[in-house]
């Protein structure tokens, strides 16, 4: 049956439920188990950084930054230099437009790896160092605000039962 209702139902079946707060991994950034707030009001995802600077080398623009800050338990002082994906005007949580650098990296949720664009932001005044926006969530996840750490629970359940990983 190729009716639009059937196709829509099939698409929804494959969306995972994600909670309002999730522990996520950024394998390329060597950052595991960091708390992220899910924000359907934000389009772009962001991560807390310090000492953000752009440079140009051999005609390619890069951005250098330090993830998190000394107050965060996962802070490790490492400086990253990655290709600059974009520079975007983004409204911050106070509604003010600001220019931010954006990088591309990978994120792991439910033991699956996704491409993600992260704006580099000062989130020191926020409760969570990572914010996941609609661009990542769209067509992949349904947000249940009554839940937290759905991805972590899935990971623990699969690690307790190795047979569940077989497809």
C-alpha positions in Angstrom: 0.0 0.0 0.0 1.6 3.3 -1.1 -0.9 5.7 0.3 0.6 8.8 2.0 -0.8 7.7 5.4 1.0 4.3 5.2 4.3 6.0 4.2 4.0 8.5 7.0 3.3 5.7 9.5 6.3 3.7 8.3 8.6 6.8 8.7 7.4 7.4 12.2 8.0 3.8 13.2 11.8 4.2 12.8 12.1 7.4 14.9 13.6 6.8 18.3 12.3 8.4 21.5 14.8 10.8 23.0 14.5 12.5 26.4 14.8 16.1 27.4 18.3 15.4 28.6 20.7 12.9 27.1 24.2 11.7 27.7 26.0 11.8 24.3 29.4 11.0 22.9 31.5 13.0 20.4 34.0 10.3 19.2 36.1 12.7 17.1 36.4 15.1 20.0 37.2 12.3 22.5 34.3 13.5 24.6 32.1 10.7 26.1 29.1 10.8 28.4 28.5 14.5 28.2 25.1 15.9 29.1 23.1 17.5 26.4 19.8 19.4 26.6 17.3 18.7 23.8 15.9 21.9 22.5 13.2 21.8 19.7 13.2 25.6 19.7 16.8 25.8 18.6 17.7 25.0 15.0 21.4 24.6 15.4 23.2 22.4 18.0 25.9 24.0 20.1 28.7 23.1 22.5 30.4 25.1 25.2 33.9 26.3 24.2 36.5 28.8 25.2 39.4 30.6 23.4 37.7 30.4 20.0 39.9 31.8 17.2 39.9 31.4 13.4 43.0 31.1 11.3 43.8 30.6 7.7 46.4 28.2 6.5 47.2 27.4 2.9 43.9 29.1 1.9 41.8 27.0 4.2 40.0 28.5 7.2 40.3 26.7 10.5 38.9 27.3 14.0 40.9 26.7 17.2 39.1 26.2 20.5 39.1 24.5 23.9 36.1 22.4 24.8 34.2 23.2 28.0 36.0 25.0 30.9 37.9 24.3 34.0 34.7 24.0 36.0 33.4 21.0 34.0 34.5 17.5 35.1 35.3 16.4 31.5 37.5 19.4 30.8 41.0 18.3 29.6 42.7 21.5 28.4 43.2 20.1 24.9 43.1 22.6 22.1 41.3 21.5 18.9 42.0 22.9 15.4 39.3 21.9 12.9 38.2 23.1 9.5 35.7 25.9 9.8 32.4 24.6 8.3 30.5 27.9 8.5 30.1 31.1 10.3 26.4 31.8 11.1 24.3 34.4 12.8 22.5 32.6 15.6 20.1 34.0 18.2 21.4 33.1 21.6 19.1 32.1 24.5 18.5 35.8 25.3 17.3 36.5 21.8 20.3 38.4 20.7 21.9 37.6 17.3 25.6 36.8 17.4 28.1 35.4 14.9 29.3 31.9 15.7 31.8 29.5 14.1 30.3 26.1 13.2 32.2 22.8 12.9 31.2 19.5 11.6 31.8 16.4 13.7 30.1 13.1 14.7 27.7 12.4 17.6 26.7 9.0 19.0 23.2 8.4 20.2 21.6 4.9 20.6 24.9 3.4 19.5 24.5 5.0 16.1 26.8 7.7 14.7 25.3 10.8 13.1 26.9 13.8 11.4 26.3 17.0 13.4 27.0 20.7 12.9 28.0 22.3 16.2 28.1 26.1 16.8 30.9 27.0 19.2 29.4 29.0 22.0 29.9 30.3 25.5 27.4 28.2 27.4 29.0 28.8 30.8 25.8 30.4 32.1 23.7 27.4 31.0 23.0 24.2 32.9 24.2 21.9 30.1 27.3 22.3 28.0 25.7 20.8 24.9 22.4 21.8 23.2 20.9 19.6 20.5 18.6 21.4 18.0 16.1 20.5 15.3 18.6 20.0 12.5 19.9 16.9 14.3 16.5 15.8 15.6 14.4 16.1 12.5 13.2 12.8 11.0 15.3 10.8 13.5 13.9 11.4 17.0 10.7 12.1 18.9 11.2 14.1 22.1 9.5 12.9 25.2 10.0 15.6 27.9 9.1 13.2 30.6 12.2 11.0 29.8 15.9 11.5 30.3 18.9 9.4 29.1 17.0 7.2 26.7 20.2 6.6 24.7 22.3 5.7 27.7 19.6 3.3 28.9 19.5 1.7 25.4 23.4 1.4 25.5 23.4 -0.2 28.9 20.6 -2.6 28.0 22.5 -3.7 24.8 25.8 -4.1 26.7 24.1 -6.4 29.2 22.5 -8.5 26.5 25.0 -9.0 23.6 22.6 -11.0 21.6 20.4 -8.0 21.1 23.1 -6.4 18.9 22.7 -9.2 16.3 20.6 -8.2 13.3 
